[in-house]
């Protein structure tokens, strides 16, 4: 009886490596993060919420597409943080301390925030009678159903912002020290990350945090206040004033006067005096003064003195 031997080749196991939900080839990295004390001094490491708001404004004005854009966002966000933290008298800002209106780049923006959803990053979460405590993925589903396309997310006091692109991808702005995969790194930088869809965004954050991590998510709409609206309003007021003036300049019922080229305060006082005294004599007259527009012809020296007041 002959024995036969069979040999089985055992191949070494191939480790597929970690799963990345972010496309590292699309990551944009700044030269540093918000924690750089040389750049930001005593405010370093505390400005993430303000920087998130500024990132969304900056992206609305022009796409964030370079390291310099990220530097600009951090600089603007650091200035906003300094002002807001001074008003709030605390180091770390809350959602409720974000402004409803802001002027950036000489443009006025107004913000509309959704309700705040919160819960556990991993696992279920519910509080009886409180509809805004939901699972992590559900919070995004609810806000997307309300047509929000931009979000501010905080996890364990770290804030990031998320917004969609025209081709359906999602961008994550994170001002903390991160590598090109969006992971925490001591030599990392502020990054702009790209994910192919919202599910990858959700899985990305769940891969970074543990079961005990808490999140808070809000949707945000940003609208630019159009300058032509202000111009139309000014024209309407101006035309109404001219119309009232032209109707009957001497009538006691005349409601407005339109006077141009008042050069100084003495002319202004004299003009007001004449307007009042031309009304019905020997009777009390109620009047209201409104400045439709004003201009200054101060010299440079006088201008400096005015600013110093």
C-alpha positions as CSV (number, residue, x, y, z in Angstrom):
1,X,0.0,0.0,0.0
2,X,1.5,3.2,-1.0
3,X,0.9,6.4,0.8
4,X,0.4,9.6,-1.1
5,X,1.3,13.0,0.2
6,X,-0.6,16.2,-0.6
7,X,0.9,19.6,-0.1
8,X,-1.2,22.7,0.4
9,X,0.5,26.0,-0.4
10,X,-0.2,28.5,2.4
11,X,-0.1,32.0,1.1
12,X,0.7,34.9,3.4
13,X,-2.4,36.8,4.4
14,X,-2.7,40.1,2.6
15,X,-3.7,42.9,5.0
16,X,-6.1,45.2,3.1
17,X,-5.2,48.1,5.4
18,X,-7.6,50.6,6.9
19,X,-10.7,51.7,5.1
20,X,-10.6,55.4,4.1
21,X,-13.8,57.2,3.4
22,X,-12.0,60.3,2.3
23,X,-10.2,60.7,-1.0
24,X,-6.7,61.7,0.1
25,X,-5.8,62.8,-3.4
26,X,-8.3,65.6,-3.2
27,X,-7.3,66.9,0.3
28,X,-6.1,70.5,0.5
29,X,-3.8,71.2,3.5
30,X,-2.9,74.6,4.9
31,X,0.6,75.3,6.2
32,X,-0.6,75.0,9.8
33,X,-3.7,74.5,12.0
34,X,-5.8,76.6,14.3
35,X,-3.6,75.4,17.2
36,X,-0.5,77.3,15.9
37,X,0.4,79.5,18.9
38,X,3.0,81.5,16.9
39,X,0.3,82.6,14.5
40,X,-2.8,82.9,16.7
41,X,-1.3,83.4,20.2
42,X,-3.6,83.0,23.1
43,X,-6.6,82.2,21.0
44,X,-5.0,79.2,19.4
45,X,-7.0,76.0,19.6
46,X,-10.3,77.5,20.5
47,X,-11.6,79.1,17.3
48,X,-13.0,76.1,15.4
49,X,-16.7,77.1,15.5
50,X,-16.0,80.6,14.3
51,X,-13.7,79.3,11.6
52,X,-16.4,76.9,10.4
53,X,-18.9,79.8,9.8
54,X,-16.2,81.7,8.0
55,X,-15.4,78.7,5.8
56,X,-19.0,78.5,4.7
57,X,-19.1,82.2,3.9
58,X,-15.8,82.1,2.0
59,X,-17.0,79.1,0.0
60,X,-20.2,80.9,-0.9
61,X,-18.2,83.9,-2.1
62,X,-15.6,81.8,-3.9
63,X,-14.7,78.2,-3.8
64,X,-12.0,77.1,-1.3
65,X,-9.4,75.6,-3.6
66,X,-5.9,76.3,-2.3
67,X,-3.9,76.3,0.9
68,X,-3.9,80.1,0.8
69,X,-7.7,80.0,0.9
70,X,-7.6,78.0,4.0
71,X,-5.1,80.5,5.6
72,X,-7.5,83.3,4.7
73,X,-10.4,81.4,6.3
74,X,-8.4,80.8,9.5
75,X,-7.4,84.5,9.7
76,X,-10.9,85.7,9.3
77,X,-12.3,83.1,11.6
78,X,-9.7,84.0,14.3
79,X,-10.8,87.6,14.2
80,X,-14.5,86.6,14.4
81,X,-13.7,84.3,17.3
82,X,-11.9,87.1,19.2
83,X,-14.9,89.4,18.9
84,X,-17.5,86.7,19.7
85,X,-15.6,85.3,22.7
86,X,-15.2,88.8,24.1
87,X,-19.0,89.4,23.9
88,X,-19.7,86.0,25.3
89,X,-17.0,86.3,28.0
90,X,-15.9,82.7,27.6
91,X,-13.2,80.8,25.6
92,X,-15.3,78.2,23.8
93,X,-18.3,79.3,21.8
94,X,-21.6,77.7,21.7
95,X,-24.0,77.4,18.7
96,X,-26.2,79.9,20.3
97,X,-23.4,82.5,20.2
98,X,-23.1,82.5,16.5
99,X,-24.3,85.7,14.8
100,X,-27.5,85.9,12.7
101,X,-25.9,88.5,10.5
102,X,-22.3,89.3,9.6
103,X,-20.4,91.7,7.3
104,X,-17.4,90.0,5.6
105,X,-15.5,91.4,2.5
106,X,-17.7,94.5,2.7
107,X,-20.7,92.2,2.0
108,X,-23.6,91.6,4.4
109,X,-24.6,88.0,5.0
110,X,-27.6,86.7,7.0
111,X,-27.8,83.2,8.5
112,X,-30.7,80.9,9.2
113,X,-30.0,77.9,11.4
114,X,-32.0,74.7,11.8
115,X,-32.9,73.1,15.0
116,X,-30.1,71.4,16.8
117,X,-29.9,67.6,16.6
118,X,-27.8,65.7,19.0
119,X,-27.0,62.2,20.2
120,X,-24.3,59.5,20.1
121,X,-21.9,59.3,17.1
122,X,-22.1,55.5,17.3
123,X,-25.2,53.6,18.4
124,X,-28.8,54.7,19.0
125,X,-30.0,57.6,21.1
126,X,-33.4,58.6,22.1
127,X,-35.0,60.7,24.8
128,X,-38.7,60.2,25.3
129,X,-40.6,63.3,24.3
130,X,-37.6,65.0,22.7
131,X,-37.6,64.6,19.0
132,X,-34.1,66.2,18.4
133,X,-32.2,63.4,20.1
134,X,-31.5,61.0,17.1
135,X,-28.9,58.6,15.7
136,X,-26.0,60.2,13.9
137,X,-27.0,59.2,10.4
138,X,-30.6,60.2,11.1
139,X,-29.7,63.8,11.9
140,X,-28.2,64.2,8.4
141,X,-31.3,62.5,6.8
142,X,-33.7,64.9,8.6
143,X,-31.7,68.1,7.6
144,X,-31.2,66.9,4.0
145,X,-35.0,66.4,3.8
146,X,-35.3,70.1,4.9
147,X,-33.1,71.0,1.9
148,X,-30.1,72.0,3.9
149,X,-26.8,71.6,2.0
150,X,-24.4,73.0,4.6
151,X,-23.9,71.9,8.2
152,X,-21.9,72.7,11.3
153,X,-21.1,69.6,13.3
154,X,-19.5,69.4,16.8
155,X,-18.2,66.2,18.3
156,X,-16.7,66.3,21.8
157,X,-16.4,70.1,21.5
158,X,-14.5,69.9,18.1
159,X,-16.4,71.8,15.3
160,X,-16.2,71.1,11.6
161,X,-18.4,72.3,8.7
162,X,-19.7,70.2,5.9
163,X,-21.2,71.3,2.6
164,X,-22.2,69.7,-0.7
165,X,-20.8,70.5,-4.2
166,X,-22.6,70.9,-7.4
167,X,-21.6,67.4,-8.5
168,X,-23.0,65.8,-5.4
169,X,-19.8,65.3,-3.4
170,X,-19.3,66.5,0.1
171,X,-16.6,68.7,1.5
172,X,-15.4,68.7,5.2
173,X,-13.6,71.8,6.5
174,X,-11.6,70.9,9.6
175,X,-9.3,73.6,11.2
176,X,-7.7,71.1,13.7
177,X,-4.4,69.3,13.2
178,X,-5.2,66.6,10.6
179,X,-3.3,64.5,8.0
180,X,-4.5,64.0,4.4
181,X,-6.9,61.3,5.5
182,X,-8.5,63.6,8.1
183,X,-7.0,61.8,11.1
184,X,-5.6,63.6,14.1
185,X,-1.9,64.2,13.7
186,X,0.5,66.2,15.9
187,X,2.2,67.6,12.8
188,X,-1.0,68.0,10.8
189,X,-2.7,71.1,9.5
190,X,-6.1,72.6,8.7
191,X,-7.6,70.6,5.9
192,X,-10.3,70.5,3.3
193,X,-11.5,66.9,2.8
194,X,-13.6,65.4,0.0
195,X,-16.0,62.5,0.3
196,X,-18.0,61.0,-2.6
197,X,-21.3,61.0,-0.7
198,X,-23.0,61.8,2.6
199,X,-22.7,58.1,3.8
200,X,-19.0,58.3,3.5
201,X,-19.0,61.5,5.6
202,X,-21.0,59.7,8.3
203,X,-18.7,56.6,8.2
204,X,-15.6,58.8,8.3
205,X,-16.6,60.5,11.5
206,X,-17.8,57.2,13.1
207,X,-14.3,55.8,12.3
208,X,-12.7,58.6,14.3
209,X,-14.7,58.6,17.5
210,X,-15.7,56.1,20.1
211,X,-19.1,55.0,21.5
212,X,-19.1,57.6,24.2
213,X,-18.6,60.6,21.8
214,X,-21.5,63.0,21.6
215,X,-22.5,65.1,18.5
216,X,-24.5,68.2,17.8
217,X,-25.5,69.0,14.2
218,X,-27.2,72.1,12.7
219,X,-28.0,73.0,9.1
220,X,-27.3,76.5,8.0
221,X,-28.5,78.6,5.1
222,X,-26.4,81.7,4.1
223,X,-27.9,84.5,2.1
224,X,-26.1,87.5,0.7
225,X,-27.9,90.8,1.2
226,X,-28.1,92.3,-2.2
227,X,-26.8,95.8,-2.6
228,X,-29.4,96.7,-5.2
229,X,-32.1,96.1,-2.6
230,X,-30.7,98.8,-0.5
231,X,-30.4,101.1,-3.5
232,X,-34.1,100.4,-4.4
233,X,-35.1,101.3,-0.8
234,X,-33.0,104.5,-0.9
235,X,-34.6,105.5,-4.3
236,X,-38.0,104.8,-2.9
237,X,-37.4,107.1,0.1
238,X,-35.8,109.7,-2.0
239,X,-38.7,109.7,-4.5
240,X,-41.3,109.9,-1.7
241,X,-39.6,112.9,-0.2
242,X,-39.4,114.7,-3.5
243,X,-43.0,113.9,-4.2
244,X,-44.1,115.3,-0.8
245,X,-41.9,118.4,-1.4
246,X,-43.3,119.0,-4.8
247,X,-47.0,118.6,-3.8
248,X,-47.2,121.7,-1.7
249,X,-44.1,123.2,-0.1
250,X,-46.1,125.6,2.1
251,X,-48.9,123.3,3.1
252,X,-49.1,122.5,6.9
253,X,-49.9,118.9,5.9
254,X,-46.7,118.6,3.9
255,X,-44.9,115.5,5.4
256,X,-41.4,115.8,4.0
257,X,-38.9,118.3,2.6
258,X,-36.0,117.3,0.4
259,X,-33.1,119.7,0.9
260,X,-29.7,119.2,-0.8
261,X,-26.2,120.5,-0.2
262,X,-26.4,121.4,3.5
263,X,-22.7,122.2,4.0
264,X,-22.4,122.5,7.8
265,X,-24.2,122.3,11.1
266,X,-25.1,126.0,11.1
267,X,-26.9,125.6,7.8
268,X,-28.6,122.5,9.1
269,X,-29.9,124.3,12.2
270,X,-31.0,127.3,10.2
271,X,-32.8,125.0,7.7
272,X,-34.6,123.2,10.5
273,X,-35.6,126.5,12.1
274,X,-37.1,127.8,8.9
275,X,-39.0,124.6,8.3
276,X,-40.6,124.7,11.7
277,X,-41.4,128.4,11.8
278,X,-43.1,128.3,8.4
279,X,-45.7,126.0,9.9
280,X,-48.9,127.3,11.5
281,X,-47.9,130.2,13.8
282,X,-48.9,130.4,17.4
283,X,-49.5,126.7,17.6
284,X,-47.5,123.7,18.9
285,X,-46.1,121.8,16.0
286,X,-45.0,118.1,16.2
287,X,-42.2,117.3,13.8
288,X,-39.8,114.6,13.0
289,X,-36.4,115.0,11.4
290,X,-35.0,112.2,9.3
291,X,-31.6,112.1,7.6
292,X,-32.1,110.4,4.2
293,X,-28.4,110.7,3.4
294,X,-25.3,112.5,4.7
295,X,-21.8,113.3,3.6
296,X,-18.7,114.7,5.2
297,X,-16.3,117.2,3.8
298,X,-13.9,117.1,6.7
299,X,-10.2,117.7,6.1
300,X,-7.8,114.9,6.7
301,X,-6.8,116.4,10.1
302,X,-10.5,116.8,11.1
303,X,-11.1,113.2,10.0
304,X,-8.4,111.9,12.2
305,X,-9.8,113.8,15.1
306,X,-13.3,112.4,14.5
307,X,-12.0,108.8,14.4
308,X,-10.2,109.4,17.6
309,X,-13.3,110.3,19.5
